[in-house]
Amino acid sequence: MSGDLATQSWGYTENCVQKFSCRWTISNFHFFMRETREAIKSPTFSSGGSDQNQWCLKVHPNGVDEESEDYLSVSLMLLSCPKSPIWAKFHFWIISSEGEKTQGMKSPRYFRFIQNQYWGLKNFIHHYFLLSRETWLLPNNELSLLCNMTLIQDLFTITEQSMMPEIQVPRCTMADELGELWENSLFTDCCLVVAGQEFQAHKAILAARSEVFRDMFQHDLKESRTNRIEIHDLEPQVFEAMMGFIYTGKAPDLHSMADAVLAAADKYGLEHLKVICEDALCRDLCVDNAAHALILADLHTAGQLKIKALDFITAHAFEVSETSSWKTMVGSYPHLVAEAYSSLASAHCSSLKPPPKRLKPS
């Protein structure tokens, strides 16, 4: 047996993570949507700290290719970088007329950036949806974007001697705690009556989340004086789904009531919840409910649902025209029938375009 002693050493490599954000406002935005297919570049900005990295944002008002020509495309570009490469992920939002983040979309993963390279989201927001909510998303003909970025660069090694215990930051539980206030009726100061059932709630939370509730409590109305609100047009289960979202911000379990929750979200000005319902209804589109979905979208200004419903009806026109919901639409919503036929005619004309001419060999 040898008398030599074995020695061991160890260490690990850690990524330097940096987070920062950029807000950019583009004025006279309608001009760019109508007149150009070129990208609009933001002013150059840096990620702060001691690095010399330079970035910009880019917007293609009419997409980056044929597939995205009806969308706004957005991207993040690395202009200069002394220490290449950089791995980054990003999250874009539109800033509404109320100064709130909305219509957020994030990159599915980290992307590898080198100098003069850009990555982005080509189907960021559809033109129809953007223009149908112009006063909310394009106030004063201005588009305001916010981009949050997370960067990884500067790999370094920590040895056994220099390593410190890692601090575990706990998950934020605010949504759970607010949900508990609702579920257990703790410290409530108002009552909502739905189909004869009484629900205790908190005026401050309702007012913070919904302009409709805020107006009720701010003005000299019966609801403000009595702290009691009678709600006559919602079923209790729909109301509870809406209230769960108001308190926690989490998507409710919609089951088969996405259409009713959509109506409630529209009535009480809950735009995020509306989009959740639109997504659920789009995923559930079929021949039997396509016309009903189009009616819902029109009644509640649900732009993305309307686009998807029209596309589905165009693709399955004969089958949809045989359904009872289509017949209801013909009798009560003739303007939607006209829109559906216009969409069908447009698709038909596109399919009849002659193929491009081939060049004769020289």
N, C-alpha and C positions, 0 to 999 in steps of 0.2 A: 504494500500500500504506500502510495507516494505521500510525502509530507507537504507537498505544495498546496497552498490554499487557493481556491478559486475565487475570483473577484467578479462582482456584477456592477454594472452601472445602467441607468435607464433615464428616460426623459420622454417628453411628448411635444408634438407640434400643435400650436394653437393658431386659429385664424383671427385676424384683427377685423372685427365687425364695426362698421360705421353706418349710421342712419342720418339722413337729412331729407329736406323737402324743398320743392320749388313751386311757386305760384306764378302763373303767366296769364295775362289778359290780352285778348286779341280784339281790337275794335274794328268796326265796319265789316263784321264777319260775313254778312250776306253777299258782299262783293266777292269775297274769296270763293264762296260756295258756287256762285254763278259763273265767274269769269276765269277761274284758273284750275288747272289740275296739278300745278306745281306745289311742292311742300312749302309750308311757312315755318321759318326757324325762329326760335326764341332768342333773346339776348343770351350771351355766354354767361355761365355761372360756374362756381367752383363748389366742391363738396366740403369746404371749410377745413379747419384744423391746419396742420402743417404741410399737407400734401399740395401738389401743384396740378391736380387733375382739373381739366376744363370740360364742361358738358354743355349741351343745349337740348331743348325739346323740339320735336318736329310734329306738325299737323299736316296731313294730306286731307283737304276738305272733301275730296271726292274719291277717296280710297287710293290704294296702291296698285290695284290690278282690276281685271274685269269682275272678279268675284266680289270685290269690296267696293265697287263704284257707287253704290247707294249708301255707303257708310262713311263716317268720319274715322280716319286712321290716325293713331298717335304713336309716337316712339320717343325713345331716349337715345341720345347719341354722345359718344365719347370723342371729344375733339383733340385733346392732348393728354398724354399720360407718361410721366417719367418712368414709372414702374409698371410695365405691362406684364401680364394682363390683369384685368379686374373682373371679378365675378359679381354680378348685380342682379337683383330682382326689383320690380317696381310695381306701383299701384297708382293708377290714374283715377281721378274724380273730376266731375264738373262742379263748380261752385255756383249754387243757385242764386236767384235774386235775393234770397233771405240770408245769404252768406253761409249756407250749409253745404257740406259735402253730399253729393248724390251721384247716382249712376256709376258707381265705382266698378272698376275691372282691374284685376291684377295679373301679372305674368304667372304662368303655371309653374315656373321653376327659376333657378338662377341661370343667367346667360353669361357667357364669356365675352367680354368686351376687349378689343384692342383699339388702337388709335384710329379714328375716322370710321368706326363701325357703329351701327345702330341696331337695336331690337325694339319691337313694339307690338301693338295690338291693332290688327288691320280692321277688325269689325267692332270698333269701340262703341259706336252708337249710330243707329239708323237715322238717315235724314228725316224720314217721316216723323219719327218720335221726337227728334230734336225740334223740328219746326212746329209740330202740333202743340208743344209746350214752350213756345218761344218766350212768352213773358216770364216764365220761370227759369228757363235754361239759357236764354239769350237776351237778358234785359239790356235795353238801350243798344241793341245790335252788337253786344259784346259777349264773347265766349271766354270764361275764366276757367282755367285748368289748374289742378293741383296734382303734383306728382311726388309721391313718397318713395324714397330709394333706400335699399339696404345693400351695402357694399362689403365685399370680402377681399382683402389684399394684405400684403406685408406678412407673410408667414414667418413665424419665429418659434424658437425652441425653448422650452422651459425645462431645466434639469432638476434633479432631485433636490439639490441644495436651495434652489430659488423658488420652488413650488409652494404656493399658499393654498389653503383649503378653498374650494370653490363655494361661493355664496349662492344658495338656491333662492331665487325670487319667486314667491308664491303666485299662483294664478289669481287674477282679479276676480273677485266673487260678487261684485256689486249687483250684477243682473240677478244672481240667485237670491241675494238679500232683499232686493226690491220685490222680486217675485214672492218671497215669503211674506212681505207686508200685505200683498194682495191676497194671497191664499189664506192667511190667518186673520185677516181683517184687523191688523194692528194699527192703532193710532189714527183711525180714519176720521174724516170730517165732512163727508158727504155721502149721499145715498142715491143709487141708481136703480130704478124700478123697471124690470123687463118682464113682460108677460106675467105680471103679478108677483114675480120674485124680486126680493130686495138684495142688492149687492152693495157692500160698504167699500168706499174708495177714498182717494186722497186728491183734493183739488189741485194741489201744487204739481203732482205728477201728471194728472190729466191735462192741465193747462200747459205744462212744459212740452208735452208730446203731441198735442192736437190744438190747432188754432180754433177749431170749432168749440171745443170745451173752454178754451181760454176766453173766447168772446162771451160765452154764457156767464162766466164768473166775473168778467171785468165790468160788464154793463149792468144797468139796473133792471135785470130781468127777474122773473119769478124764480128761476133756478138759483140765481145769485142770492136772493133774499132768503130762500128756504133751505138751500143746500140739498135740494132733492130734484132729481132729473127723471122725468117719465120718458121712457123710450118705447115707442109703440110698434116700430117696423122691423125689429130684430127678434130672432129666436134666441132663447137663452144660451144654447150651445155656440151659436155664432158670436154672440156678445162676449162670452167667456174666451173664445179664441182671440177676438180682437183685444180684450183687456190683457190677456197674457202677453201679447206682443207689445202693448203699450208699456207694461211694467218691465219686461225683460229684453225687448228687442229681438227675441228669438222667433224663428219661423214657427207658427202654430201647426199642430197636426190637423190638416185640412179635411181629411177623409173625403167625403163627397160633397163638401159645402164650400169649395173654393169660389163658386159663383156668388154665393151669399156673403162670404167674407170680403170679396172684391167690392160688392156694393156698400158694405159697411165701411171699408177703408176709404172709399171714395167720398162717402158722406162726411166722415170725420177728418178728412185731409191727411190720411196716413199713406204718403206716397211710397215709402219703402214696402209696406205691407201690400199695397196694390201690385207692385212689381212681383212680389212673391206669389201672389194669386195668379197673375198673368202667366208666370212660368209654369205653375201647376196646371193651369187650363191648357196651355200650349202642349204640354207633355201628354195630355189626355185627349187631344183632338182626334176625332174619328168622323166617319160619314154621318152618323146619327146626330152628333152635337155641334158640327162645324157652323151651321147657320145660327144656332143658339149662341155660340161663342162670339160670332160676329155682332149679333144684337147686343150682347153684354158689353163688348168692347166699345161699341158706339155710344151706349147709354152712359158709360162710366169713363169715357175718354182714356181708354186703355190702348195706347198706340201700338205697342209691340204685339199685343194679342190680336189686334185688328189686322196687322200685316200678315201674321202667321195664319189666321183664319181665312183671309182672302187667298193666300197662296194655296192653302189646302183645298178650298172650294174650286179654285182654278184647275188644280190637278185632278179633282174627282167630281167634276161638274155634273155629269149625268146622274151618278149615284146620289149626290147631295140633293139634287132637284126633286128626288122622289120622297124625301123625308118630310115628316110633319113640321119640323122646325123651319124648313125652307118655305113651306106653305104659309106658316105663320108670318114669316118675314115678308112674303109677297103681299099678304093682306094688310099688314100693319107698318111695315118699314120699307116702302117702295124705293126710297133713296139708297138703301143698302143693296137692293137687287140691282139697281143701276150701277153701283160701284163694283159689284161682283161681275156683271157683264162687261164692264169696262176693263177689269183685270183679265178676264178671259179673252177678250178681243185683243188686248195688248200681247198676251202670251201667244195667241194664234198668229198674229202678224209677225212676231219675232221668229216663229217656227217656219214662216214662209219666205224668209229672206233668202235670196239666191246665194249659193256657195261662192267663196272668193274665186276669181279667175286664176287659172294656173298660167305661169309664164311659159311660153313656147321655148323649146330648146333652141339655142342659137346654132 
